[in-house]
Amino acid sequence: MKLNLKRPLAFFDLETTGTNIGVDRIVEISVIKLMPDGTEEVKTWKINPEIPISIESSLIHGIYEEHLIDAPVFKNAAAEIADFIADSDLAGYNSNRFDIPMLMEEFLRVGHPFDIDERHFVDVQNIFHQMEQRTLRAAYQFYCGKDIINAHSAEADTRATMEVLLAQIEKYADTEFEDKKGIKSKPVVNDVEALHKFTNLNKPVDFAGRMVYNDNNEELFNFGKHKGKKVEDVFKAEPSYFSWMMQGDFPLFTKRKLEQIHKRFMAKREPVKSEPKPAAPQTETQAPAANSGQLPVDKKPFVNNNPQYKKPYTPKPDQGDRKPFIPRQEQKPKEEAKPIDDDMLKLLASKFKKG
C-alpha cells in the first residue's frame, strides 16, 4: 500500500543515554524519509552525547561510550539533520511523547533553528493503543469472547479479571517471549511465582516504581535527575536528596522503602568501635590513680600567677609531710606620685651640687 502524501513523511527513531528528556542526550538518530512518489531516503547519525550513557540504556540499544569516541557532537550534526527533514512531517512510535520532544530539546540546547509549528505528527503507538484498547472490557472480549455484565461493579470486574487470567494461561502456554535483552522464554505458565516475575519486569522496589532493582538486586532511582543511579551512590554524593524526598510529595510506602535503604546505608558508614587498650602498669614517677589524694612525687603543685585569677590554688589537706602552700599576698596598690614643688627642686639641687 502506498501512503497518500502531500509532502515527505520522515519516520525517525532515537537511541539515547536515558529517558529523561531534560537531561539525557541522543546517541543515534535514524530517519527514513518517504517521498510522495513512493521513493525513500535513509540516513543514520551516531552522536557523541558528551555525557555518560546509562548501562541500562546500553544494554537495550547496544551502544556504549567507546563506540562514539569519533562521532560528532549534536552541535556539529544539527545542520545536516535539520536540512534532511526540513520539508517533512514527522512520524514515529511513541514519538509525540519522547522522540520529538527529545529532538527539539537537542536543537534548542545548541541554538540551531528547527521549526515544528507547520508540521504534522503521526504517532503509530497512539493508533495502536486507541484502536486496540487495553481496558478490562477489551481484554475480556479478546480473551474470553464475552462482554462484562454490570461492568464497573466490583464483583463483575473481579470475576472478569479472574477469567481473563485463566484464558491467558491457556492461550500463551507454549508462546515464546523475547525480552529487551534478547532473552527468549515461555513465561506465561500455570505458576503464580512465575507470573509474578513476568508481570513485574521492572522489579519495582516500591509500588509507585520510583525505585527499581537492577540485575544485582541493587536499588536504582527510576525517575528524575538520578534515574538509573544506585540509591546508595546518590546518598553518598548528594546527602540532601534523602531529606528532599522524605519531605516531598511521594507515597508513604515509597518513603518507607527509602528510609529502610538509608538506614542500611548509614549503618555501613558508622566506624567500627575498637576494643579499649589495657592500662599500662604504673611506675614510681607516674601519677597515682584519680581521687587517690596523692600528688606525684616529682611534680610541684600548680600555681596560677595570672593576676586575673582570683582564687588561689588550695592543696588537698592529706598531703602528708609536704608543707602547705601559702598563697602569695595580694600586692598593695602603689601610692600615686606627688606633683613636683619648690622644696623638691631645692632638695635635688643640693644633692647633685658639685663640690
C-alpha positions as CSV (number, residue, x, y, z in Angstrom):
1,M,0.0,0.0,0.0
2,K,1.2,3.5,-0.9
3,L,0.8,6.4,1.5
4,N,-1.1,9.4,0.2
5,L,1.4,12.1,0.9
6,K,1.4,15.8,0.0
7,R,5.0,16.2,1.3
8,P,7.7,13.9,2.6
9,L,7.0,12.0,5.8
10,A,10.1,11.3,7.9
11,F,9.9,8.2,10.1
12,F,12.5,8.5,12.7
13,D,13.7,6.8,15.9
14,L,16.2,7.9,18.6
15,E,18.6,6.0,20.8
16,T,19.6,7.9,23.9
17,T,21.6,7.9,27.1
18,G,18.4,7.5,29.1
19,T,14.7,8.6,29.1
20,N,14.8,11.9,30.9
21,I,14.1,14.4,28.1
22,G,15.5,17.4,30.0
23,V,18.8,15.6,31.0
24,D,19.6,12.8,28.6
25,R,21.0,13.1,25.1
26,I,20.8,11.5,21.7
27,V,23.4,8.8,20.8
28,E,21.9,7.8,17.4
29,I,19.2,9.0,15.1
30,S,17.9,7.1,12.1
31,V,15.5,8.6,9.6
32,I,13.6,7.1,6.7
33,K,12.3,9.9,4.5
34,L,9.3,8.7,2.5
35,M,8.6,10.8,-0.6
36,P,5.2,11.5,-2.2
37,D,6.2,9.4,-5.2
38,G,6.9,6.4,-3.0
39,T,10.7,6.6,-3.0
40,E,12.6,6.9,0.2
41,E,15.9,8.1,1.6
42,V,17.6,6.7,4.6
43,K,20.2,8.3,6.9
44,T,21.6,7.4,10.3
45,W,23.8,9.5,12.5
46,K,25.9,8.4,15.5
47,I,26.2,11.3,18.0
48,N,28.7,11.8,20.8
49,P,26.4,12.8,23.7
50,E,29.2,14.3,25.8
51,I,27.7,12.7,28.9
52,P,27.8,9.1,30.2
53,I,25.4,6.5,28.8
54,S,23.5,4.6,31.5
55,I,24.2,0.9,31.5
56,E,20.5,0.2,31.4
57,S,20.2,2.1,28.1
58,S,23.4,0.5,26.6
59,L,22.0,-3.0,27.4
60,I,18.9,-2.1,25.3
61,H,20.3,-0.4,22.3
62,G,23.8,-1.9,22.3
63,I,25.6,1.4,22.0
64,Y,28.4,2.1,24.5
65,E,30.6,5.2,25.1
66,E,33.6,3.7,23.3
67,H,31.5,3.4,20.1
68,L,31.1,7.1,20.0
69,I,34.6,8.5,20.5
70,D,34.9,9.6,16.9
71,A,31.3,10.6,16.4
72,P,30.3,14.2,16.0
73,V,28.6,16.1,18.9
74,F,25.0,17.1,18.1
75,K,26.0,20.8,17.6
76,N,28.1,19.7,14.6
77,A,25.5,17.4,13.2
78,A,22.4,19.6,13.8
79,A,22.5,21.5,10.5
80,E,22.7,18.3,8.4
81,I,19.8,16.6,10.4
82,A,17.7,19.7,10.2
83,D,18.2,20.1,6.4
84,F,17.4,16.4,5.8
85,I,14.0,16.7,7.4
86,A,13.3,20.4,6.8
87,D,10.3,19.9,4.5
88,S,8.9,16.8,6.1
89,D,6.2,15.8,8.5
90,L,7.3,13.5,11.3
91,A,6.3,10.0,12.3
92,G,7.4,7.5,14.9
93,Y,6.4,5.1,17.7
94,N,5.7,7.0,20.9
95,S,7.3,9.9,19.1
96,N,4.8,12.5,20.4
97,R,5.8,11.8,24.0
98,F,9.5,11.1,23.5
99,D,11.3,11.3,20.2
100,I,10.0,14.7,19.0
101,P,10.4,16.4,22.4
102,M,13.9,14.9,22.8
103,L,14.9,16.1,19.3
104,M,13.6,19.6,19.9
105,E,15.5,19.7,23.2
106,E,18.8,19.0,21.4
107,F,18.1,21.7,18.7
108,L,17.3,24.2,21.4
109,R,20.3,23.3,23.5
110,V,22.7,24.1,20.7
111,G,20.7,27.1,19.5
112,H,20.0,25.7,16.0
113,P,16.7,26.8,14.5
114,F,14.2,24.0,13.8
115,D,10.5,25.0,13.3
116,I,7.8,22.4,14.0
117,D,4.8,24.7,14.0
118,E,3.7,23.9,10.5
119,R,4.4,20.1,10.6
120,H,2.1,17.2,11.1
121,F,3.0,14.4,13.6
122,V,1.9,10.8,13.3
123,D,2.4,8.7,16.4
124,V,1.9,5.0,15.5
125,Q,1.7,3.9,19.1
126,N,-1.3,6.1,19.7
127,I,-3.1,4.5,16.8
128,F,-2.4,1.1,18.2
129,H,-3.5,1.9,21.8
130,Q,-6.7,3.6,20.7
131,M,-7.8,1.0,18.2
132,E,-6.7,-1.9,20.3
133,Q,-7.8,-0.7,23.7
134,R,-6.2,-2.1,26.8
135,T,-9.2,-1.9,29.1
136,L,-10.6,-4.8,31.1
137,R,-13.6,-4.8,28.8
138,A,-11.4,-5.1,25.8
139,A,-9.3,-7.8,27.4
140,Y,-12.4,-9.8,28.4
141,Q,-13.8,-9.6,24.9
142,F,-10.4,-10.5,23.3
143,Y,-9.5,-13.5,25.6
144,C,-13.0,-14.7,26.6
145,G,-15.2,-13.6,23.7
146,K,-17.7,-12.1,26.1
147,D,-19.0,-8.8,27.3
148,I,-18.9,-7.9,31.0
149,I,-22.4,-7.8,32.5
150,N,-22.7,-5.0,35.1
151,A,-19.3,-3.5,34.1
152,H,-17.6,-1.4,36.7
153,S,-19.3,-3.2,39.6
154,A,-16.6,-4.6,41.8
155,E,-17.7,-8.2,41.7
156,A,-18.3,-8.3,37.9
157,D,-14.9,-6.7,37.2
158,T,-13.2,-9.0,39.6
159,R,-14.7,-12.1,38.1
160,A,-13.9,-10.9,34.6
161,T,-10.2,-10.4,35.7
162,M,-10.0,-13.9,37.0
163,E,-11.5,-15.4,33.8
164,V,-9.0,-13.3,31.7
165,L,-6.1,-14.7,33.6
166,L,-7.2,-18.3,33.1
167,A,-7.7,-17.6,29.4
168,Q,-4.3,-16.0,29.1
169,I,-2.6,-19.1,30.7
170,E,-4.3,-21.3,28.3
171,K,-3.7,-19.1,25.2
172,Y,0.0,-18.4,25.9
173,A,1.0,-21.8,27.3
174,D,3.6,-22.5,24.6
175,T,4.1,-19.0,23.3
176,E,7.7,-17.7,23.2
177,F,8.5,-14.3,24.5
178,E,11.7,-12.3,23.9
179,D,12.6,-9.5,26.4
180,K,14.6,-6.3,25.7
181,K,17.9,-8.1,26.2
182,G,17.0,-10.7,23.6
183,I,16.4,-13.5,26.1
184,K,13.7,-15.9,25.0
185,S,11.4,-17.8,27.3
186,K,7.9,-19.1,27.8
187,P,6.8,-17.0,30.8
188,V,3.0,-17.4,30.9
189,V,2.7,-20.7,32.8
190,N,0.3,-22.0,35.4
191,D,2.5,-20.9,38.3
192,V,1.9,-17.9,40.5
193,E,5.6,-17.2,41.2
194,A,6.5,-17.3,37.5
195,L,3.6,-15.0,36.7
196,H,4.7,-12.7,39.5
197,K,8.2,-12.4,37.9
198,F,6.8,-11.8,34.4
199,T,4.3,-9.2,35.5
200,N,6.9,-7.3,37.4
201,L,9.6,-6.9,34.7
202,N,10.9,-3.7,36.1
203,K,11.4,-5.2,39.5
204,P,10.0,-2.2,41.5
205,V,11.2,-1.5,45.0
206,D,8.1,0.5,45.8
207,F,4.6,0.3,44.3
208,A,5.0,3.6,42.6
209,G,8.1,2.5,40.7
210,R,10.2,5.4,41.9
211,M,12.9,2.9,42.6
212,V,13.7,-0.4,40.9
213,Y,16.1,-3.3,41.3
214,N,18.9,-4.0,38.8
215,D,20.1,-7.4,37.9
216,N,22.2,-7.5,41.1
217,N,19.2,-6.6,43.3
218,E,20.6,-3.2,44.0
219,E,18.1,-0.3,44.3
220,L,18.2,2.3,41.5
221,F,16.3,5.5,41.2
222,N,13.7,5.3,38.4
223,F,12.9,9.0,37.9
224,G,14.4,12.5,37.8
225,K,18.0,13.6,37.5
226,H,19.3,10.5,39.2
227,K,17.4,7.9,37.1
228,G,19.5,4.8,36.6
229,K,21.8,5.6,39.5
230,K,22.2,3.4,42.7
231,V,20.2,4.9,45.6
232,E,23.2,4.4,47.9
233,D,25.5,6.2,45.5
234,V,23.2,9.2,45.4
235,F,23.1,9.2,49.2
236,K,26.8,9.4,49.2
237,A,27.2,12.1,46.5
238,E,24.2,14.2,47.5
239,P,23.1,13.5,51.1
240,S,20.4,16.2,51.0
241,Y,18.5,14.1,48.3
242,F,17.1,11.8,51.0
243,S,15.7,14.7,53.0
244,W,14.2,16.2,49.8
245,M,12.4,13.0,49.1
246,M,11.2,12.4,52.6
247,Q,9.7,15.9,52.7
248,G,8.4,15.8,49.2
249,D,5.0,14.6,47.8
250,F,5.9,11.0,47.4
251,P,3.8,8.0,48.5
252,L,4.2,6.9,52.1
253,F,5.3,3.4,51.0
254,T,8.0,4.9,48.8
255,K,9.3,6.9,51.8
256,R,9.2,3.8,54.0
257,K,11.4,1.8,51.5
258,L,13.7,4.8,51.0
259,E,14.1,5.1,54.8
260,Q,15.0,1.4,55.0
261,I,17.7,1.8,52.4
262,H,19.0,5.0,54.1
263,K,19.3,3.2,57.5
264,R,21.2,0.4,55.9
265,F,23.5,2.9,54.1
266,M,24.2,4.8,57.3
267,A,24.9,1.6,59.2
268,K,27.6,0.8,56.7
269,R,29.2,4.2,57.2
270,E,29.4,4.0,61.0
271,P,33.0,3.4,62.1
272,V,33.8,0.1,63.8
273,K,34.4,0.7,67.5
274,S,37.8,-0.5,68.6
275,E,38.4,-2.5,71.8
276,P,39.8,-0.4,74.7
277,K,43.5,-1.0,75.3
278,P,44.6,-2.3,78.7
279,A,46.1,0.3,81.0
280,A,49.9,0.2,81.3
281,P,51.4,-0.6,84.7
282,Q,52.3,2.5,86.7
283,T,55.9,3.4,87.6
284,E,57.1,5.4,90.6
285,T,57.2,8.6,88.5
286,Q,53.7,8.2,87.2
287,A,50.7,9.9,88.8
288,P,48.6,7.8,91.1
289,A,45.0,6.9,90.2
290,A,42.4,9.6,90.2
291,N,40.9,10.5,93.6
292,S,43.8,8.9,95.5
293,G,44.6,12.1,97.3
294,Q,48.3,11.9,96.5
295,L,50.4,14.3,94.3
296,P,53.1,12.9,92.1
297,V,56.4,12.7,93.8
298,D,58.3,14.6,91.1
299,K,55.7,17.2,90.5
300,K,55.2,20.6,92.1
301,P,51.8,21.9,93.0
302,F,50.2,24.1,90.3
303,V,50.1,27.8,90.9
304,N,48.3,30.2,88.6
305,N,50.2,33.5,88.5
306,N,47.8,35.2,86.2
307,P,46.7,38.5,88.0
308,Q,43.2,38.0,86.7
309,Y,42.9,34.7,88.6
310,K,41.3,35.5,91.9
311,K,41.0,32.1,93.5
312,P,44.4,30.7,94.6
313,Y,45.2,27.1,94.4
314,T,44.4,25.2,97.6
315,P,46.1,21.8,98.0
316,K,44.2,18.9,99.5
317,P,44.6,18.5,103.3
318,D,46.0,15.0,103.2
319,Q,49.4,15.7,101.6
320,G,51.5,14.0,104.3
321,D,54.8,15.7,105.2
322,R,54.6,18.3,102.4
323,K,54.5,21.9,103.5
324,P,51.2,23.6,102.9
325,F,51.1,26.0,100.1
326,I,50.9,29.6,101.3
327,P,49.2,31.8,98.7
328,R,51.1,35.0,97.7
329,Q,49.8,38.1,99.5
330,E,47.9,40.5,97.3
331,Q,50.1,43.4,96.4
332,K,49.2,46.8,97.9
333,P,48.3,49.4,95.4
334,K,51.1,51.9,94.7
335,E,50.7,55.4,96.0
336,E,50.1,58.0,93.4
337,A,53.1,60.3,92.6
338,K,53.0,63.7,94.1
339,P,53.4,66.8,91.9
340,I,56.9,68.5,91.9
341,D,57.1,71.6,94.1
342,D,59.9,74.1,95.1
343,D,61.1,72.1,98.1
344,M,61.7,69.0,95.9
345,L,63.7,71.1,93.4
346,K,65.9,72.5,96.2
347,L,66.5,69.0,97.5
348,L,67.5,67.7,94.1
349,A,69.8,70.7,93.5
350,S,71.6,70.2,96.8
351,K,72.0,66.5,96.2
352,F,73.7,66.9,92.8
353,K,75.5,70.2,93.6
354,K,79.2,70.0,92.6
355,G,81.7,70.3,95.4
